[in-house]
Each structure stands twice: as structure tokens, then as C-alpha cells.
């Protein structure tokens, strides 16, 4: 970081002792490793990040296996109709391209028989118990955490 930028940041956000934030831990009963969740408000709402599905639909192959095979020299014939460039060179959270469509969380949940978000859990890429223990299928681009797509941001 440039010295001037660092000095400005320090002036605007001076460091304080860790105990100054103890009230957050008391409020949420959380360890704070990934931030703190304030208590829910009656009108609170989650903005669920976008996920996309290829026009071929989910395949029987996981993204991890597909990536491995492509890197070992496989080409488009690994999954006929699925171009590696359409899968492996996308920007998380953004629309992946012309052969993909937005997949709603509720649509996927109905299809696989899972709740949209299991009771007692926060929405994330692990929200679907039927999928989460294993790698996701290559035909579905998982929702990105912390990166909202332009369409959702604009709305």
C-alpha cells in the first residue's frame, strides 16, 4: 500500500484494543472469526447470491473431476456439449455466458428435495445437504459468497 494511502486509512480507522469489540461477542454469542451476525429484525431479508445452470443441466460429473480431466488434456468431449472455457473461465458471481441460465435457490431445492435453507443454518453454498457433502455437479455454478452479481446489485 502506498504510504500516503496507509496514513489516510490509519487516520480514518485508528486501531483500538480488541476488548472494544467484546460487546459484539456478547450480543451474538459467536467467535467472530468470519464477522458477527446482528440479531434478526422482524423485517430482515437475505439476498441470496446467484447461481447458474448450464443448458445441459447438471451432469453426473463433479466440477472437481471435470477440471482435473481438462487439466490432464481432455477437451470438449469430456462432457459432450460442454466447452471447458464455458465452465473454467468464469467470474464468480457473474453470469457465465450464453449457454447458462439463472437457477433460483427454490427451484434447485424443489428439484433435489432439500429445504431452500435448512432450519438453523445460514444460506451459503452448503445450504443443500443433498449436494454439499460432495463437490457440486459441473452443470451448476455454485452461488458465490461475498460477491453479488451486477443484476442483483442493480436491483
N, C-alpha and C positions, 0 to 999 in steps of 0.2 A: 504494500500500500504506500502511496506517496506520502511523505512526511506531513505535508500540509493537510491532506485528507485525514490522516490519522489524528492530527492535532484537533481538527474540527470535530471529528467523531468523539474524541475524548472530552472535549469541551461540552458537547451536547449531551453525551451519555456518560457521565463520570462513573467510575467503578464504585460500588458500595460493598459493604460486608455481606456475606451470604445470609446472615441472620435477618437481614432486612426483608427477605422474601419468605421467611418462615410462615407468615400468615397465609400464603398460598398453599403450603403443605397442610396447614390446619384446616383450611377451607375445603380442600379436595381429598384429603387422606390419600395422596398419591406420592410416588417417589420423585416426580418431576423430571425424570430422565428425558422424556420426549415433550416436555411442556406440561402445562396444567390446564385441566378442563374445568371451567367455572360451573357452578351448579346450573342445572337446566332451568330455563324460564318457560312459563306456560306457552309462549308463542315462539319458542326456539324451533329452528328448522335446520336440517342438514342439506348441504349442496353436495350431491353425490357426483363424483367425478366421472367423466365419460369413459365408456369402454366401447369397443367396436368389434364387429363380426365380419369376417370375410364372406363374400357371396357364396363360397363353397360351404360355409358353415364350419363348425368345429370339426376337426379331423380326429382320428384315433391316435395321432402322434402329438406328443407334448412339444411345446416351444423349445425346451431344452434339448430334446432329442433331434428336432429338426435343425436347430442351429449347429449342433455337433456334426450332423451328416453334411450340412452345407460346407462347413469349415474343413471337412475331410475330402472335399472335392465333388460332392454331389451337386446336381444342378436342379433345374425346374422339374425334372422327372421324379424327384423325391415324393412330392405330393402333386400329382398332375393338376395343372391349372393354377398352382400357387407359385408365384415367382419369388425367389428369395429376397429380391430387392423390395417387394411389397411388404415383407414381414420384418426384415432385419434392419432396415434403414429408415425407421420412422422416428418421429419426435414424440416422446412420452406426453400424453395428454392431448395431442393434436390429431386431427382427422388424418388417418394414414394414407388415404388415396382413393382413387376412383372405384376400386373393387370392394370397398369396405362401407358398411353402414353402421349407424349408431345403434348400439344394443342397450336397451334400458335395463336397469337392475331388476325391476319387477318382471320383465319378460324372461330373463335368464332364471330368476328364482322359480317362476311357474314351470318353466321347461324342465328343470332338474329336480324340482320338488323340495327346494330349500326355502326357508324364510328369506325375505329380501335382506334383512339384517337380523341375526339371531338375538333373542332377548338377552340383555345383559352385556352385549358386545357393541363396540363402536364400528361404524361402517368402514371397511377397508378391503383390500384385495383378498383378505382371508375370510370375508363375510359369508362365503358359500362353502359350507362344510363338505359338500359332495366333491368339490374341486380342490379346496385349499390344502389338504394334506399332500397333494401331488402337484407337479407342475401343470400349469394351465395348458389346454389344447392350443395348437398352433393357429387355429382358425379364429381365436378370440384374443383381442388385445386387451390386457387387463387394465382396470382403472388405475391411473397414476395417482399416487398420494402426494399432495402438496403442489400439484401442477394442474391448474384448471385450463381447459381448452378455451380458445378465443370466443366461441359461440356462447358458452356458459358465462364467461366473464362479461361479455357484452350484455347479455340478458340480465 
